[in-house]
């Protein structure tokens, strides 16, 4: 398949940054639910993760793009009752929040899950062998409304490591994957499950069923819109499609003129973009990025776009970590220019900076001031009075000076 367009690496980077919503922050006073929802519609997805060393990861991508927005706006969009709910939880790119408009595009995935396809083998086996438990748990949800797994568990012993779930938790997770229950809200971080008809608006549920091919084409178009430009692997990874599904769908989209093929400088694989792509002349953005931000979650793409190799070291033994426990990349003027190991020490009221690692060729004084401003704004957003540097590296000395110049820390 010959390429239709070609981009330099710098052009591809700018396309990606603009598509991901890095086009300048607005003052906190102007950030309203409509703006938050528009951004999420553009991204198509927010990944959820349980780690809370700083803040739950689904809050961070909005902060990276909007600045100091009120987190309860996202909470209301995700878990409130009635018209303020605009999102739903499902397996998008791992556990995710997605716009309600995308609910019909997930029906095929729910149907596959109910057949034991494209889900964890242990969960698929449970679905085949434990339908009596599944029906009992579903009957409890039907009768009692939103329930967490803990309120249904009949096990006597304490839970062990990850995946040491009770039978009821397995049943709820199977029902969730199959679309027979959905997440009505959360208690702390625990999911509360209910029937879709009591959570998802009736207008969404009443929409005609979207067949597999049509839904997969829709997801790939969403991914291309959100990424700006991407290879087949980049695009399918966005919503975790299989190659057997993504490859024929991409060919169909190209044949229909809804996507164009393109080449990117230094990329070995053919790439795809929307027709008539508009490459910004430059993208001025400074942002601390969640490890699960959609700009960087596909690590090989991050290396191709930014020459930046990134691995999360949470599960790496402490003495083998290179950069730290919870490291946020720092985006500055089209580069990922630094890595910052951060922790929210809420009891002490401070944002702790445990390490600062600069990427070649480093940060100039303007860039260091931008990093300091991002840290101060993050502390304010999290309600933390102080930014404390615990890093002994020389780069932290420059950051300390920059922080002092803007906030006196």
C-alpha positions, -999 to 999 in steps of 0.1 A, spaced: 0 0 0 18 32 -11 20 62 12 -2 92 2 16 118 24 50 122 42 59 140 74 91 149 91 95 137 126 89 172 139 57 175 119 45 141 133 53 152 168 33 185 163 4 166 148 3 142 178 6 170 204 -22 190 189 -44 160 185 -39 152 221 -51 186 232 -18 203 241 -26 237 228 -22 259 258 -38 260 292 -67 283 303 -71 300 336 -89 279 362 -118 303 364 -128 294 328 -127 256 332 -163 243 331 -178 208 327 -184 215 290 -147 220 284 -137 189 304 -162 168 285 -150 182 251 -115 173 260 -125 138 270 -145 134 238 -113 144 219 -91 119 237 -118 93 237 -106 76 268 -90 81 302 -71 51 317 -79 42 353 -52 28 376 -53 21 413 -19 36 423 -24 67 444 11 79 451 3 113 437 -33 112 426 -54 86 407 -41 85 372 -74 93 354 -74 129 369 -39 137 356 -44 139 318 -70 167 323 -46 186 346 -18 182 321 -39 199 294 -62 223 313 -43 231 345 -60 236 378 -94 222 371 -119 210 398 -116 172 402 -153 169 412 -162 179 376 -147 146 365 -163 127 394 -197 140 384 -191 132 347 -181 96 356 -202 86 386 -231 110 392 -267 101 386 -288 118 360 -278 143 333 -244 153 346 -231 117 339 -214 118 305 -189 89 309 -190 52 316 -165 26 327 -154 -3 306 -123 -21 291 -111 5 266 -74 8 270 -72 -13 301 -98 -2 327 -110 31 314 -135 60 314 -151 66 280 -177 91 267 -212 77 267 -213 84 230 -189 54 226 -210 29 245 -226 14 213 -190 9 200 -183 -15 228 -212 -38 223 -192 -62 202 -165 -64 228 -191 -73 255 -205 -100 233 -171 -115 228 -165 -114 265 -197 -133 271 -184 -160 248 -151 -161 267 -131 -144 239 -106 -116 243 -106 -117 282 -83 -131 308 -82 -169 306 -90 -172 343 -121 -151 339 -132 -169 307 -129 -203 325 -149 -189 355 -176 -178 330 -178 -213 315 -178 -232 348 -195 -210 373 -227 -198 357 -247 -207 388 -226 -182 408 -229 -156 381 -267 -158 379 -269 -157 417 -248 -125 418 -268 -109 390 -300 -116 408 -286 -99 439 -277 -68 418 -312 -68 402 -328 -70 436 -306 -47 456 -292 -21 432 -256 -9 431 -234 -34 450 -196 -38 456 -179 -72 456 -172 -69 493 -209 -68 502 -216 -101 483 -185 -121 492 -191 -154 511 -155 -162 516 -143 -165 552 -105 -160 548 -88 -128 540 -80 -121 503 -44 -128 492 -24 -113 463 -37 -98 431 -63 -120 414 -71 -138 446 -107 -128 441 -138 -142 458 -162 -161 436 -186 -131 438 -158 -107 426 -151 -130 397 -188 -131 389 -191 -93 389 -161 -89 367 -174 -114 342 -208 -97 342 -190 -63 338 -169 -76 308 -201 -91 292 -220 -59 297 -246 -74 319 -237 -49 347 -219 -16 346 -203 7 372 -228 29 388 -203 46 411 -174 41 434 -170 38 472 -135 49 477 -119 31 449 -142 1 450 -165 -3 420 -203 -4 427 -221 -24 400 -256 -21 388 -277 -29 358 -270 -9 326 -306 3 324 -303 19 358 -270 37 348 -267 43 311 -292 68 296 -321 51 278 -314 71 246 -279 54 245 -292 19 252 -319 23 226 -295 30 198 -292 2 171 -266 -24 177 -233 -16 159 -218 -46 142 -182 -56 148 -167 -42 117 -185 -9 119 -176 -5 156 -139 -14 150 -137 12 122 -153 37 145 -127 30 172 -98 33 148 -111 66 136 -113 78 172 -78 66 177 -65 84 146 -83 116 157 -67 114 192 -32 105 180 -29 127 149 -8 101 131 1 66 140 11 31 127 -13 2 127 0 -9 161 -3 26 175 -39 29 164 -51 -6 175 -33 -2 208 -54 29 217 -85 8 222 -67 -26 225 -79 -41 192 -64 -73 179 -43 -72 147 -68 -96 130 -95 -69 136 -75 -37 130 -57 -46 98 -87 -53 75 -106 -23 91 -78 1 84 -77 -11 48 -114 -5 45 -111 30 60 -83 38 35 -103 25 6 -133 46 17 -111 77 19 -117 81 56 -80 76 64 -48 83 44 -16 64 44 16 83 52 53 80 59 70 95 89 107 103 89 126 75 107 96 52 111 99 18 94 62 11 94 35 28 73 14 52 92 -22 66 89 -38 100 94 -71 118 87 -76 135 54 -63 171 51 -41 170 83 -33 204 96 3 205 111 7 233 136 37 257 130 47 250 166 32 236 198 40 255 230 31 233 260 46 225 293 30 196 313 37 169 337 24 136 323 8 107 340 25 74 333 -8 63 319 -14 94 297 -26 85 262 2 106 247 29 82 260 12 49 270 24 31 239 60 30 248 75 22 214 55 51 199 69 74 226 104 64 216 97 70 179 81 104 185 102 118 213 134 97 214 124 90 250 125 55 265 101 53 294 93 24 318 72 26 350 93 12 379 66 8 405 71 -30 404 109 -28 401 128 -36 434 139 -3 449 176 -11 445 171 -17 408 152 14 400 169 39 376 146 69 380 122 63 409 89 48 420 63 71 404 80 91 377 62 117 356 77 128 322 79 165 318 68 178 283 82 211 273 81 228 239 77 196 218 103 176 238 100 153 268 128 171 286 128 156 321 116 129 345 103 138 380 97 113 408 68 128 427 48 119 458 18 136 474 25 136 512 -9 147 522 -5 145 559 24 169 558 7 191 532 35 189 506 44 177 471 76 158 475 101 158 446 123 128 452 143 130 419 148 152 389 164 137 358 171 159 328 171 145 293 197 156 268 203 185 261 187 195 294 165 225 303 174 261 298 164 287 324 130 292 308 124 255 308 134 252 344 110 280 354 83 261 334 89 229 354 89 249 387 56 265 377 41 231 368 51 217 402 37 247 420 4 245 401 2 207 408 7 213 445 -21 240 444 -44 216 425 -38 189 450 -43 212 480 -7 209 491 9 240 506 46 232 499 68 218 472 97 200 488 128 190 469 145 159 483 168 153 452 205 157 457 213 160 420 227 192 405 196 196 384 175 199 416 197 229 426 186 248 395 150 237 401 152 249 438 163 284 425 135 284 400 109 274 426 121 301 450 118 327 423 81 319 417 68 308 450 94 312 478 96 274 485 
